[in-house]
Amino acid sequence: MIYRKQSRIVLQKYYNLSKYCFFFLFFLSNISLFLHFFGVIEQ
């Protein structure tokens, strides 16, 4: 019972962490896309 609760907390932590990682990667890819887009406009 205690073990199950603990593992759920750990899963929740990993879920939140992966959510933040996903947003971070999404943010980075958007920045690179915008930079590429503006680079194309400047040429």
C-alpha positions as CSV (number, residue, x, y, z in Angstrom):
1,M,0.0,0.0,0.0
2,I,2.7,2.5,1.0
3,Y,4.9,1.3,-1.8
4,R,2.1,1.8,-4.3
5,K,1.5,5.4,-3.1
6,Q,5.2,6.1,-3.3
7,S,5.5,4.8,-6.8
8,R,2.6,7.0,-7.8
9,I,4.3,10.1,-6.4
10,V,7.4,9.2,-8.4
11,L,5.4,8.7,-11.5
12,Q,3.7,12.0,-11.0
13,K,7.2,13.6,-10.6
14,Y,8.4,12.0,-13.8
15,Y,5.2,13.0,-15.6
16,N,5.7,16.7,-14.6
17,L,9.4,16.6,-15.5
18,S,8.6,15.1,-19.0
19,K,5.9,17.7,-19.4
20,Y,8.4,20.5,-18.7
21,C,11.0,18.8,-21.0
22,F,8.4,18.6,-23.8
23,F,7.5,22.3,-23.5
24,F,11.2,23.2,-23.4
25,L,11.9,21.2,-26.6
26,F,8.8,22.7,-28.2
27,F,10.0,26.2,-27.3
28,L,13.5,25.5,-28.7
29,S,12.2,24.1,-31.9
30,N,9.9,27.2,-32.3
31,I,12.9,29.5,-31.8
32,S,14.9,27.7,-34.4
33,L,12.0,27.8,-36.8
34,F,11.5,31.5,-36.2
35,L,15.2,32.2,-36.7
36,H,15.2,30.2,-39.9
37,F,12.1,32.0,-41.1
38,F,13.6,35.5,-40.4
39,G,16.8,34.4,-42.0
40,V,14.9,33.5,-45.2
41,I,13.1,36.8,-45.1
42,E,16.4,38.8,-44.7
43,Q,18.0,37.1,-47.7
